[in-house]
Amino acid sequence: MGNQLKSVLGLTAALGLAVTLSACSQAAPEPGAADGPAGLHEAGTLNDCVALSYEPLEYYENGTSGEVIGWDVDAAREVGKLLGVETKVNVMDFDGLIPGLQSGKCDLVWSGMYVNEQRVQVTDAVPVLQTGTQVVLRKEIAGKVTEQLDLCGLRLAAQTGSEDEAHVKEVSEKCVAEGKPELAITGYPGSVDAIPAIRSGKLDGLADTSVLAATLATKNDDLTAVAGLFPADYWFGAFTDKGSEISPEIEKAIHTLIENGTLAKLAEEYGLNPDDVAKVDTKAF
């Protein structure tokens, strides 16, 4: 019995030592790893900033309340997972997004925003989804519009500070140059905010991306998206502050989500064309 007890005790000790050695062989977490990569303005949190009213990219789950969801938002949350941090979604006006990056309120802006030369002067941008400007008009007007100059004299809404607003302003200038009436352009925080004014007859339609235009036309029987007036050669981007420490980490995470198919899968879930998801080597302009 004594020898048996010694054998059992010896085996137990050996097992204990093996467990100890096994635990020691596992890499210990890096100090501060839970805080996430360097460059976050709030340790352990990726502050993503969005402007809403932009289904299916970013919008309230219940229309005006509930969780903020959408392709952009879910994609940003996937970035947070790869970085090992919580993603906090901050809602603000569209024209406050870039200033939010510069002031430190935002680590990331992923919110239906085009990549253009002006923005890349002050931000680091990763192209994520191809799109272009499109107009949505009341049905009785849409059938009369087949080219840009057919828009002359119409009353259109556009999101303040957006590339789409700039595009219709350019068309308005062409109208005037051709001796036609200019476009009356009204700025809104979000294009869908103009729907009541369109329905009441105060506006004839709105200009936005082809992504939102298709959604609005599907959900509103009295509206029609007019294709072909503007080229689909623009890219939505994910933006970080120019030269920030977090920029390369977020770019790497986005490229991973492109390569492993996560962004394409999310596109399908939100009714977008997965083929419009950017490739890693995509150039926005």
N, C-alpha and C positions, 0 to 999 in steps of 0.2 A: 504493500500500500504506500509506503514511504517513497519508493522509487516512482510509482505511478503518479503520486502527488507532485513530485519534483518535475516529472515529464510534463504534466499539465501546466504547472507554474511556468516552466521553461517555454512551452508553446505560447502561453498567454503573453509572456514578456516579449517573445519574438514578434508576435502579431502586433503588439502595441508599438514596438520599434518600427515595424514595417509601415504602420499607419502614420506614425510621426514623420518618417522619412518621405512617405508619399506626399503628405501635406506640405512638407518643406520644399519638395521638388516643384510644386505649382508656383507659378510666378505670382508674387504678391502684387496687389493693385498699386499702380503708381500713386504717389502722394498727390492728393487733390484731383484724382481722376474723375471723381463725381462732379467736379466743377465744370468739366468739359474742356475743350481746347482753349488756348490763349486767345484773347481778343473779344470774348463775350463781355458785354457790358454788365451783365448780372450773372454771377457764378451759378452754373448748373441750369441756366435757362437760355434758350434761343428765342429772342424777341422778334417775332415775325409780324410785320405791319401790312395791313390790307385796307383797301377801300371797298366797301360792299356794294350791293345792288348790281352784281355782275355774274349772275348765274350763266353757266355752270362753274365758273372759276372760283368765285367767293361770294357767299350769301348766307343769310340766316336760314337755319333748318326749317323754321316755321314761317318763313316769309319776312316777318319783322322782329322775331325773337327766337330764342333757343340757341343751340350750338352753331358756331360759324363753321361751315363746311364748304366743299368745292374742290375742284382739281388742284388749284394752286395751294389751298390750305392743307389738304391731305398730303400733297407732295412735300410741303415744308415740314410737316410733322414727321414724314419719313426721313428727312434730313436730320431732324432732331434725334431720331432714334439712332441713326448711324453715328452721330456725335456723342451719344450717350447722355443726352440732356432732355429736359422737358421743353416742349415748344409752347410758348405763350403767344396767343393771337391778339394783336392790338388793332382796333378799328379806328381809322381816321379818314379825313378827306383825301381825295386823290392827290391834290396839289400840295399836301403836307408830307407825302411819303419820302421824297428825296431829302427834304429838310430834316425829317425824322432820323434818317441814316446819319446825316452830318452832325446832328445834335446828340446822338447816342441813345435816342429813344428806341431805335430799331437796330438789330443786328442784320436783319434780312428784310428785303421788300420783295415779295413774290405776289403780285397783285394785278395781273392783266395789263402790265406796262410794257410798251414797246422798247426795244433796244435801239437807240439812235446815237448819232455822234455827239449831240449836246449832252446826253445823259452819261456817256462813257467818259466825258471829261471830268466828272465828279464822282463816278461810281465804278466799281468792277462789276461787269455784267456777264451772265452765263445764258446764252439762248436756250429756250426750253420748248417753245411751241410756235409753229408757223401760223400766220394769219394775215389779214389785210382789212382795210376799211370797207364797210358796206353800209348802205342806207336801208332803213326800214320805213316804209311809207304807208299811209292809208290806202286801202285797196283801190279806191276810185281814182287815185292819183298814180299809183305804181305802174299801171299799164301804159301811161303816157311817157314814162322815163326809160330811155334806152341808152343814153349817153350823158356825160357829165353836164353839158350845157342845158340839158332838159331840166336840171335842178334849179336853173336861174329863176329867181322870184319866189322860191319856196321858203317856208319857215321851218327850220330844222333845229333840233336840240343836239347837243354834243356834251360829253363829259369835260368839264373845265380842266384845262391844262393837258389834255390828251392829244396824241398824235392825230386822232380822228378829227378833233376840232380844228387842228391846223390844216388838215386836208380839205375840209369843206370851206375853210376861209380862202384857200388857194383857188378853189373852184369859183367862189364868189368874185375874186379878183379877175378871173378869166371872163366871167359874165360881164362885168363892167367894161373890160377891155373890148368886148364884142358888142357893146352898146345895149346889152340886156340888163334887166334889173338884178341887183345883187341878192344874195341869199340873206335872209334874216336869221342869224344864228344866236340861239339862247344857250348859255352855259348852265349845266346842272352838276351837282356833286356826283351823281350817278345817272346814266342815261335812262334807266327804267323809271326814274323819278319823273320823267317827262310824259309817261304813258297817259296819265289823266288829262294833261293839256292836249295831247294828240286826239284823244277820244272826244274832248269837248270842242274840237275844231280850232283851238288857238294855235296849234302847230300842225304841220303837214306830215312830220315824221322825225326821225333822228338818225344820226350817224354814229356808228360804233364799229367794233370788230366783227368779222364774219362769224366768229364764235357766238357772240351774244345775239347777233342779228338772226341767226338760224333758230336760236332758242325762243326769242320773242315772237317770231313769225309762227312757230309751232304752237305756242301757248295763246296766241291772240288771233282769232279768226278774222278780225277786221284789219290786220296788218300784213304786209307782204315785204319780204326781203328782196331787194333788187340786186342781182349779181352782175359782175362784169364791169362796173363803173370804175373800180380801183383795182390795181394789181394785188394779188395775194403774196407779197414779197417782203413781209415784215415778220419780226420775231418777238414774241413775248419773252421777257427775260426774268431772271432772278438776280437781284441787285444787292451788293454790299458796299460799304463805304470804301472809297478809293484808297488802295494801299493798306487796308486794315489787316491785322493779323489773322482775322477769321476768314478773309476772302479765299485763300487757297484751300482751307479746310472744307468750306461750303461747296466750292467748285468741285473738289474731289468727291464729295458725297453725292452731288447731283450727277456727276459722270457715272458713278457706281449705279445710281438708280436708273439711268438711261441704259447702261449696258446690261443690267440684270432684268430689264423688262418691267420694272415696277411702274415707271411713269406711263408706259404704253398701256399697262393693265388698268391703271387709274383712269386714263383717257377713255377707255371702253366703258368703264363703270359710269362715267359722267356724260356719255353720249358724244364724245369727241372722236375725231379720227386718229387712231393710234399712229398712223403714218405721218401725222403732222408733228409728232414728238421729235425734238431735235436729236441729232446724232452728236457724239462727243466732239467731232471736228467741225461742227457747223460754224459758219461765219455769219454774223447777223447783218453785216453790210460791207 
